[in-house]
Amino acid sequence: DNAWPELRDLKVRRSLPRPRLGSRCWVRTHTRRYIKATFNDVVDFRDCTTVNAGRLLCMSLAYTEEGITEWLQPMFAALRKFYAGRAWAAGDSEA
């Protein structure tokens, strides 16, 4: 079972459906145009920009699949800055 009792009622699919081939190809070819700007927006100080950029980054990761490997290092650096800033704002000393 689950270690957290509040998550027992959560319904989750075992496996998510894979995005369709046409949409994967389109995103894979157009990701180069916006990926670096998305890294900058993830560490933006405005919450709405940060959340939307984070969602776009996650969806791009799902659609580009193996094509994202060339951006792994800057993506991890942006996410590290993002989570470090969130931990500082929340006052979490363990992060």
N, CA, C and O atoms as a Tinker XYZ file with bonds, in Angstrom:
   380  protein
     1  N      0.823000   -1.198000    0.000000    73     2
     2  CA     0.000000    0.000000    0.000000    64     1     3
     3  C      0.860000    1.253000    0.000000    63     2     4     5
     4  O      2.075000    1.206000   -0.197000    81     3
     5  N      0.192000    2.365000    0.227000    73     3     6
     6  CA     0.833000    3.653000    0.162000    64     5     7
     7  C      1.248000    4.121000    1.547000    63     6     8     9
     8  O      0.531000    3.898000    2.523000    81     7
     9  N      2.410000    4.775000    1.638000    73     7    10
    10  CA     2.903000    5.262000    2.922000    64     9    11
    11  C      2.142000    6.498000    3.389000    63    10    12    13
    12  O      2.083000    6.767000    4.589000    81    11
    13  N      1.552000    7.258000    2.449000    73    11    14
    14  CA     0.836000    8.473000    2.797000    64    13    15
    15  C     -0.663000    8.215000    2.712000    63    14    16    17
    16  O     -1.177000    7.965000    1.622000    81    15
    17  N     -1.366000    8.270000    3.820000    73    15    18
    18  CA    -2.799000    7.951000    3.812000    64    17    19
    19  C     -3.635000    8.904000    2.963000    63    18    20    21
    20  O     -4.674000    8.505000    2.438000    81    19
    21  N     -3.198000   10.167000    2.818000    73    19    22
    22  CA    -3.989000   11.110000    2.019000    64    21    23
    23  C     -3.922000   10.816000    0.524000    63    22    24    25
    24  O     -4.708000   11.370000   -0.245000    81    23
    25  N     -2.996000    9.954000    0.098000    73    23    26
    26  CA    -2.874000    9.619000   -1.316000    64    25    27
    27  C     -3.544000    8.296000   -1.675000    63    26    28    29
    28  O     -3.464000    7.860000   -2.823000    81    27
    29  N     -4.193000    7.661000   -0.728000    73    27    30
    30  CA    -4.820000    6.366000   -1.004000    64    29    31
    31  C     -5.941000    6.453000   -2.031000    63    30    32    33
    32  O     -6.116000    5.543000   -2.842000    81    31
    33  N     -6.699000    7.543000   -1.999000    73    31    34
    34  CA    -7.848000    7.687000   -2.899000    64    33    35
    35  C     -7.475000    8.258000   -4.259000    63    34    36    37
    36  O     -8.347000    8.419000   -5.112000    81    35
    37  N     -6.220000    8.566000   -4.480000    73    35    38
    38  CA    -5.771000    9.153000   -5.727000    64    37    39
    39  C     -5.809000    8.124000   -6.851000    63    38    40    41
    40  O     -5.218000    7.050000   -6.733000    81    39
    41  N     -6.492000    8.444000   -7.926000    73    39    42
    42  CA    -6.582000    7.557000   -9.090000    64    41    43
    43  C     -5.530000    7.982000  -10.119000    63    42    44    45
    44  O     -5.552000    9.114000  -10.603000    81    43
    45  N     -4.628000    7.088000  -10.443000    73    43    46
    46  CA    -3.555000    7.370000  -11.387000    64    45    47
    47  C     -3.527000    6.275000  -12.441000    63    46    48    49
    48  O     -3.686000    5.095000  -12.131000    81    47
    49  N     -3.324000    6.674000  -13.682000    73    47    50
    50  CA    -3.188000    5.678000  -14.748000    64    49    51
    51  C     -1.857000    4.954000  -14.595000    63    50    52    53
    52  O     -0.856000    5.555000  -14.206000    81    51
    53  N     -1.851000    3.688000  -14.898000    73    51    54
    54  CA    -0.607000    2.919000  -14.843000    64    53    55
    55  C      0.396000    3.420000  -15.879000    63    54    56    57
    56  O      1.581000    3.572000  -15.582000    81    55
    57  N     -0.081000    3.674000  -17.086000    73    55    58
    58  CA     0.784000    4.230000  -18.123000    64    57    59
    59  C     -0.008000    5.251000  -18.921000    63    58    60    61
    60  O     -1.160000    5.023000  -19.288000    81    59
    61  N      0.628000    6.370000  -19.178000    73    59    62
    62  CA    -0.022000    7.419000  -19.951000    64    61    63
    63  C      0.110000    7.108000  -21.436000    63    62    64    65
    64  O      1.099000    6.507000  -21.856000    81    63
    65  N     -0.866000    7.506000  -22.228000    73    63    66
    66  CA    -0.749000    7.271000  -23.665000    64    65    67
    67  C      0.370000    8.127000  -24.258000    63    66    68    69
    68  O      0.583000    9.263000  -23.835000    81    67
    69  N      1.059000    7.587000  -25.210000    73    67    70
    70  CA     2.158000    8.293000  -25.865000    64    69    71
    71  C      1.576000    9.334000  -26.811000    63    70    72    73
    72  O      0.583000    9.058000  -27.483000    81    71
    73  N      2.179000   10.545000  -26.883000    73    71    74
    74  CA     1.695000   11.551000  -27.833000    64    73    75
    75  C      1.781000   11.029000  -29.266000    63    74    76    77
    76  O      2.638000   10.206000  -29.588000    81    75
    77  N      0.907000   11.506000  -30.099000    73    75    78
    78  CA     0.862000   11.029000  -31.493000    64    77    79
    79  C      2.101000   11.438000  -32.271000    63    78    80    81
    80  O      2.767000   12.418000  -31.940000    81    79
    81  N      2.395000   10.672000  -33.306000    73    79    82
    82  CA     3.627000   10.856000  -34.071000    64    81    83
    83  C      3.726000   12.253000  -34.689000    63    82    84    85
    84  O      4.790000   12.870000  -34.638000    81    83
    85  N      2.651000   12.754000  -35.265000    73    83    86
    86  CA     2.688000   14.065000  -35.898000    64    85    87
    87  C      3.001000   15.178000  -34.913000    63    86    88    89
    88  O      3.782000   16.080000  -35.216000    81    87
    89  N      2.395000   15.115000  -33.737000    73    87    90
    90  CA     2.657000   16.146000  -32.735000    64    89    91
    91  C      4.070000   16.026000  -32.185000    63    90    92    93
    92  O      4.708000   17.041000  -31.907000    81    91
    93  N      4.571000   14.809000  -32.024000    73    91    94
    94  CA     5.953000   14.628000  -31.558000    64    93    95
    95  C      6.940000   15.203000  -32.557000    63    94    96    97
    96  O      7.896000   15.874000  -32.169000    81    95
    97  N      6.720000   14.948000  -33.838000    73    95    98
    98  CA     7.618000   15.470000  -34.879000    64    97    99
    99  C      7.584000   16.990000  -34.930000    63    98   100   101
   100  O      8.624000   17.631000  -35.085000    81    99
   101  N      6.387000   17.571000  -34.800000    73    99   102
   102  CA     6.260000   19.025000  -34.836000    64   101   103
   103  C      6.984000   19.660000  -33.663000    63   102   104   105
   104  O      7.730000   20.622000  -33.847000    81   103
   105  N      6.778000   19.141000  -32.461000    73   103   106
   106  CA     7.426000   19.701000  -31.274000    64   105   107
   107  C      8.929000   19.493000  -31.355000    63   106   108   109
   108  O      9.693000   20.387000  -30.992000    81   107
   109  N      9.362000   18.344000  -31.817000    73   107   110
   110  CA    10.795000   18.058000  -31.919000    64   109   111
   111  C     11.496000   19.051000  -32.847000    63   110   112   113
   112  O     12.615000   19.478000  -32.563000    81   111
   113  N     10.849000   19.421000  -33.951000    73   111   114
   114  CA    11.486000   20.350000  -34.886000    64   113   115
   115  C     11.414000   21.801000  -34.412000    63   114   116   117
   116  O     12.267000   22.605000  -34.785000    81   115
   117  N     10.421000   22.152000  -33.602000    73   115   118
   118  CA    10.264000   23.541000  -33.170000    64   117   119
   119  C     10.798000   23.822000  -31.772000    63   118   120   121
   120  O     10.798000   24.977000  -31.345000    81   119
   121  N     11.245000   22.820000  -31.057000    73   119   122
   122  CA    11.742000   23.018000  -29.697000    64   121   123
   123  C     12.975000   23.906000  -29.681000    63   122   124   125
   124  O     13.161000   24.684000  -28.745000    81   123
   125  N     13.809000   23.805000  -30.686000    73   123   126
   126  CA    15.027000   24.618000  -30.747000    64   125   127
   127  C     14.728000   26.110000  -30.694000    63   126   128   129
   128  O     15.563000   26.889000  -30.234000    81   127
   129  N     13.568000   26.515000  -31.151000    73   127   130
   130  CA    13.230000   27.931000  -31.210000    64   129   131
   131  C     12.929000   28.532000  -29.844000    63   130   132   133
   132  O     13.145000   29.727000  -29.645000    81   131
   133  N     12.443000   27.749000  -28.910000    73   131   134
   134  CA    12.005000   28.332000  -27.647000    64   133   135
   135  C     12.643000   27.731000  -26.400000    63   134   136   137
   136  O     12.389000   28.224000  -25.301000    81   135
   137  N     13.451000   26.699000  -26.521000    73   135   138
   138  CA    13.923000   25.988000  -25.335000    64   137   139
   139  C     14.819000   26.843000  -24.443000    63   138   140   141
   140  O     14.688000   26.787000  -23.220000    81   139
   141  N     15.725000   27.632000  -25.020000    73   139   142
   142  CA    16.627000   28.444000  -24.199000    64   141   143
   143  C     15.881000   29.580000  -23.513000    63   142   144   145
   144  O     16.210000   29.932000  -22.380000    81   143
   145  N     14.895000   30.156000  -24.169000    73   143   146
   146  CA    14.076000   31.188000  -23.529000    64   145   147
   147  C     13.265000   30.581000  -22.387000    63   146   148   149
   148  O     13.027000   31.238000  -21.373000    81   147
   149  N     12.846000   29.344000  -22.548000    73   147   150
   150  CA    12.097000   28.666000  -21.489000    64   149   151
   151  C     12.965000   28.459000  -20.261000    63   150   152   153
   152  O     12.479000   28.590000  -19.137000    81   151
   153  N     14.253000   28.135000  -20.451000    73   151   154
   154  CA    15.162000   27.996000  -19.316000    64   153   155
   155  C     15.236000   29.303000  -18.526000    63   154   156   157
   156  O     15.244000   29.284000  -17.295000    81   155
   157  N     15.289000   30.436000  -19.225000    73   155   158
   158  CA    15.337000   31.737000  -18.551000    64   157   159
   159  C     14.033000   32.034000  -17.823000    63   158   160   161
   160  O     14.053000   32.588000  -16.724000    81   159
   161  N     12.911000   31.677000  -18.414000    73   159   162
   162  CA    11.616000   31.957000  -17.800000    64   161   163
   163  C     11.346000   31.071000  -16.591000    63   162   164   165
   164  O     10.575000   31.457000  -15.712000    81   163
   165  N     11.955000   29.903000  -16.526000    73   163   166
   166  CA    11.749000   29.015000  -15.384000    64   165   167
   167  C     12.304000   29.648000  -14.112000    63   166   168   169
   168  O     11.756000   29.430000  -13.031000    81   167
   169  N     13.366000   30.419000  -14.217000    73   167   170
   170  CA    13.957000   31.062000  -13.044000    64   169   171
   171  C     13.513000   32.516000  -12.904000    63   170   172   173
   172  O     14.128000   33.274000  -12.154000    81   171
   173  N     12.466000   32.914000  -13.606000    73   171   174
   174  CA    11.926000   34.266000  -13.505000    64   173   175
   175  C     11.331000   34.476000  -12.118000    63   174   176   177
   176  O     10.899000   33.525000  -11.467000    81   175
   177  N     11.313000   35.726000  -11.675000    73   175   178
   178  CA    10.819000   36.004000  -10.324000    64   177   179
   179  C      9.297000   36.055000  -10.246000    63   178   180   181
   180  O      8.747000   36.015000   -9.145000    81   179
   181  N      8.611000   36.141000  -11.361000    73   179   182
   182  CA     7.148000   36.171000  -11.345000    64   181   183
   183  C      6.612000   34.746000  -11.359000    63   182   184   185
   184  O      7.004000   33.929000  -12.192000    81   183
   185  N      5.719000   34.461000  -10.435000    73   183   186
   186  CA     5.197000   33.099000  -10.285000    64   185   187
   187  C      4.445000   32.613000  -11.517000    63   186   188   189
   188  O      4.594000   31.455000  -11.908000    81   187
   189  N      3.632000   33.480000  -12.141000    73   187   190
   190  CA     2.843000   33.021000  -13.288000    64   189   191
   191  C      3.746000   32.636000  -14.451000    63   190   192   193
   192  O      3.483000   31.648000  -15.137000    81   191
   193  N      4.810000   33.404000  -14.682000    73   191   194
   194  CA     5.750000   33.083000  -15.757000    64   193   195
   195  C      6.496000   31.795000  -15.445000    63   194   196   197
   196  O      6.692000   30.957000  -16.325000    81   195
   197  N      6.906000   31.640000  -14.213000    73   195   198
   198  CA     7.658000   30.453000  -13.806000    64   197   199
   199  C      6.827000   29.188000  -13.944000    63   198   200   201
   200  O      7.309000   28.177000  -14.455000    81   199
   201  N      5.585000   29.240000  -13.492000    73   199   202
   202  CA     4.724000   28.052000  -13.555000    64   201   203
   203  C      4.431000   27.681000  -15.004000    63   202   204   205
   204  O      4.493000   26.505000  -15.361000    81   203
   205  N      4.117000   28.649000  -15.834000    73   203   206
   206  CA     3.824000   28.359000  -17.239000    64   205   207
   207  C      5.059000   27.839000  -17.974000    63   206   208   209
   208  O      4.950000   26.927000  -18.793000    81   207
   209  N      6.228000   28.409000  -17.691000    73   207   210
   210  CA     7.460000   27.927000  -18.320000    64   209   211
   211  C      7.787000   26.511000  -17.850000    63   210   212   213
   212  O      8.263000   25.692000  -18.635000    81   211
   213  N      7.538000   26.225000  -16.596000    73   211   214
   214  CA     7.766000   24.869000  -16.089000    64   213   215
   215  C      6.854000   23.856000  -16.747000    63   214   216   217
   216  O      7.282000   22.747000  -17.066000    81   215
   217  N      5.594000   24.226000  -16.954000    73   215   218
   218  CA     4.650000   23.333000  -17.641000    64   217   219
   219  C      5.075000   23.100000  -19.088000    63   218   220   221
   220  O      5.032000   21.975000  -19.586000    81   219
   221  N      5.487000   24.184000  -19.758000    73   219   222
   222  CA     5.942000   24.050000  -21.143000    64   221   223
   223  C      7.180000   23.167000  -21.217000    63   222   224   225
   224  O      7.312000   22.356000  -22.134000    81   223
   225  N      8.080000   23.318000  -20.264000    73   223   226
   226  CA     9.289000   22.500000  -20.242000    64   225   227
   227  C      8.953000   21.025000  -20.044000    63   226   228   229
   228  O      9.539000   20.163000  -20.699000    81   227
   229  N      8.020000   20.731000  -19.154000    73   227   230
   230  CA     7.620000   19.334000  -18.924000    64   229   231
   231  C      6.955000   18.733000  -20.156000    63   230   232   233
   232  O      7.246000   17.595000  -20.524000    81   231
   233  N      6.074000   19.481000  -20.791000    73   231   234
   234  CA     5.404000   18.971000  -21.987000    64   233   235
   235  C      6.395000   18.798000  -23.137000    63   234   236   237
   236  O      6.306000   17.836000  -23.900000    81   235
   237  N      7.334000   19.727000  -23.255000    73   235   238
   238  CA     8.350000   19.598000  -24.304000    64   237   239
   239  C      9.203000   18.368000  -24.069000    63   238   240   241
   240  O      9.574000   17.672000  -25.014000    81   239
   241  N      9.512000   18.102000  -22.816000    73   239   242
   242  CA    10.287000   16.911000  -22.475000    64   241   243
   243  C      9.534000   15.653000  -22.873000    63   242   244   245
   244  O     10.128000   14.711000  -23.398000    81   243
   245  N      8.233000   15.630000  -22.628000    73   243   246
   246  CA     7.431000   14.452000  -22.973000    64   245   247
   247  C      7.334000   14.254000  -24.479000    63   246   248   249
   248  O      7.317000   13.119000  -24.957000    81   247
   249  N      7.272000   15.342000  -25.225000    73   247   250
   250  CA     7.089000   15.224000  -26.667000    64   249   251
   251  C      8.391000   15.012000  -27.421000    63   250   252   253
   252  O      8.396000   14.322000  -28.441000    81   251
   253  N      9.498000   15.585000  -26.952000    73   251   254
   254  CA    10.747000   15.456000  -27.715000    64   253   255
   255  C     11.490000   14.167000  -27.417000    63   254   256   257
   256  O     12.341000   13.747000  -28.201000    81   255
   257  N     11.180000   13.531000  -26.289000    73   255   258
   258  CA    11.748000   12.232000  -25.915000    64   257   259
   259  C     13.268000   12.221000  -26.016000    63   258   260   261
   260  O     13.930000   12.912000  -25.242000    81   259
   261  N     13.838000   11.463000  -26.940000    73   259   262
   262  CA    15.294000   11.330000  -26.999000    64   261   263
   263  C     15.968000   12.587000  -27.541000    63   262   264   265
   264  O     17.179000   12.743000  -27.383000    81   263
   265  N     15.223000   13.481000  -28.171000    73   263   266
   266  CA    15.809000   14.710000  -28.704000    64   265   267
   267  C     16.187000   15.722000  -27.644000    63   266   268   269
   268  O     16.890000   16.687000  -27.946000    81   267
   269  N     15.745000   15.534000  -26.415000    73   267   270
   270  CA    16.007000   16.498000  -25.342000    64   269   271
   271  C     17.399000   16.328000  -24.735000    63   270   272   273
   272  O     17.830000   17.173000  -23.951000    81   271
   273  N     18.106000   15.259000  -25.078000    73   271   274
   274  CA    19.384000   14.980000  -24.418000    64   273   275
   275  C     20.411000   16.081000  -24.617000    63   274   276   277
   276  O     21.264000   16.275000  -23.751000    81   275
   277  N     20.361000   16.812000  -25.733000    73   275   278
   278  CA    21.347000   17.868000  -25.929000    64   277   279
   279  C     21.116000   19.061000  -25.017000    63   278   280   281
   280  O     22.007000   19.897000  -24.867000    81   279
   281  N     19.937000   19.162000  -24.404000    73   279   282
   282  CA    19.626000   20.271000  -23.496000    64   281   283
   283  C     19.541000   19.829000  -22.041000    63   282   284   285
   284  O     19.045000   20.588000  -21.209000    81   283
   285  N     20.000000   18.645000  -21.710000    73   283   286
   286  CA    19.889000   18.163000  -20.335000    64   285   287
   287  C     20.690000   19.000000  -19.344000    63   286   288   289
   288  O     20.187000   19.328000  -18.270000    81   287
   289  N     21.920000   19.346000  -19.686000    73   287   290
   290  CA    22.748000   20.105000  -18.750000    64   289   291
   291  C     22.156000   21.486000  -18.456000    63   290   292   293
   292  O     22.017000   21.823000  -17.280000    81   291
   293  N     21.797000   22.312000  -19.460000    73   291   294
   294  CA    21.192000   23.600000  -19.111000    64   293   295
   295  C     19.818000   23.453000  -18.459000    63   294   296   297
   296  O     19.415000   24.303000  -17.664000    81   295
   297  N     19.097000   22.378000  -18.793000    73   295   298
   298  CA    17.797000   22.172000  -18.168000    64   297   299
   299  C     17.962000   21.879000  -16.683000    63   298   300   301
   300  O     17.222000   22.428000  -15.867000    81   299
   301  N     18.913000   21.031000  -16.315000    73   299   302
   302  CA    19.154000   20.744000  -14.902000    64   301   303
   303  C     19.644000   21.984000  -14.160000    63   302   304   305
   304  O     19.289000   22.189000  -12.999000    81   303
   305  N     20.459000   22.815000  -14.819000    73   303   306
   306  CA    20.925000   24.049000  -14.179000    64   305   307
   307  C     19.757000   24.996000  -13.914000    63   306   308   309
   308  O     19.687000   25.606000  -12.846000    81   307
   309  N     18.843000   25.125000  -14.872000    73   307   310
   310  CA    17.671000   25.985000  -14.685000    64   309   311
   311  C     16.762000   25.446000  -13.596000    63   310   312   313
   312  O     16.257000   26.212000  -12.776000    81   311
   313  N     16.549000   24.140000  -13.577000    73   311   314
   314  CA    15.690000   23.555000  -12.552000    64   313   315
   315  C     16.335000   23.648000  -11.164000    63   314   316   317
   316  O     15.637000   23.824000  -10.165000    81   315
   317  N     17.653000   23.530000  -11.105000    73   315   318
   318  CA    18.350000   23.677000   -9.830000    64   317   319
   319  C     18.149000   25.095000   -9.282000    63   318   320   321
   320  O     17.877000   25.272000   -8.095000    81   319
   321  N     18.285000   26.105000  -10.153000    73   319   322
   322  CA    18.063000   27.487000   -9.731000    64   321   323
   323  C     16.618000   27.696000   -9.300000    63   322   324   325
   324  O     16.342000   28.386000   -8.318000    81   323
   325  N     15.708000   27.097000  -10.042000    73   323   326
   326  CA    14.289000   27.234000   -9.734000    64   325   327
   327  C     13.967000   26.672000   -8.351000    63   326   328   329
   328  O     13.344000   27.350000   -7.534000    81   327
   329  N     14.390000   25.435000   -8.088000    73   327   330
   330  CA    14.083000   24.809000   -6.806000    64   329   331
   331  C     14.862000   25.430000   -5.655000    63   330   332   333
   332  O     14.363000   25.463000   -4.530000    81   331
   333  N     16.079000   25.927000   -5.908000    73   331   334
   334  CA    16.829000   26.609000   -4.861000    64   333   335
   335  C     16.126000   27.902000   -4.474000    63   334   336   337
   336  O     16.057000   28.247000   -3.294000    81   335
   337  N     15.605000   28.616000   -5.463000    73   335   338
   338  CA    14.860000   29.835000   -5.187000    64   337   339
   339  C     13.564000   29.562000   -4.453000    63   338   340   341
   340  O     13.180000   30.332000   -3.572000    81   339
   341  N     12.885000   28.487000   -4.796000    73   339   342
   342  CA    11.647000   28.114000   -4.113000    64   341   343
   343  C     11.923000   27.720000   -2.669000    63   342   344   345
   344  O     11.153000   28.066000   -1.773000    81   343
   345  N     13.006000   27.005000   -2.440000    73   343   346
   346  CA    13.345000   26.600000   -1.078000    64   345   347
   347  C     13.704000   27.822000   -0.237000    63   346   348   349
   348  O     13.326000   27.897000    0.932000    81   347
   349  N     14.434000   28.789000   -0.821000    73   347   350
   350  CA    14.789000   30.007000   -0.105000    64   349   351
   351  C     13.542000   30.808000    0.230000    63   350   352   353
   352  O     13.416000   31.326000    1.340000    81   351
   353  N     12.616000   30.916000   -0.726000    73   351   354
   354  CA    11.391000   31.676000   -0.505000    64   353   355
   355  C     10.511000   31.026000    0.557000    63   354   356   357
   356  O      9.815000   31.715000    1.302000    81   355
   357  N     10.545000   29.706000    0.624000    73   355   358
   358  CA     9.731000   28.985000    1.599000    64   357   359
   359  C     10.411000   28.923000    2.967000    63   358   360   361
   360  O      9.775000   28.537000    3.947000    81   359
   361  N     11.673000   29.290000    3.049000    73   359   362
   362  CA    12.392000   29.224000    4.310000    64   361   363
   363  C     12.823000   27.828000    4.681000    63   362   364   365
   364  O     13.029000   27.540000    5.860000    81   363
   365  N     12.965000   26.950000    3.701000    73   363   366
   366  CA    13.355000   25.569000    3.964000    64   365   367
   367  C     14.882000   25.494000    4.051000    63   366   368   369
   368  O     15.575000   25.732000    3.061000    81   367
   369  N     15.390000   25.171000    5.210000    73   367   370
   370  CA    16.841000   25.124000    5.390000    64   369   371
   371  C     17.457000   23.816000    4.930000    63   370   372   373
   372  O     18.675000   23.737000    4.770000    81   371
   373  N     16.646000   22.783000    4.711000    73   371   374
   374  CA    17.162000   21.478000    4.315000    64   373   375
   375  C     17.391000   21.359000    2.810000    63   374   376   377
   376  O     18.129000   20.473000    2.379000    81   375
   377  N     16.787000   22.216000    2.005000    73   375   378
   378  CA    16.890000   22.107000    0.552000    64   377   379
   379  C     18.199000   22.626000    0.028000    63   378   380
   380  O     18.434000   22.600000   -1.180000    81   379
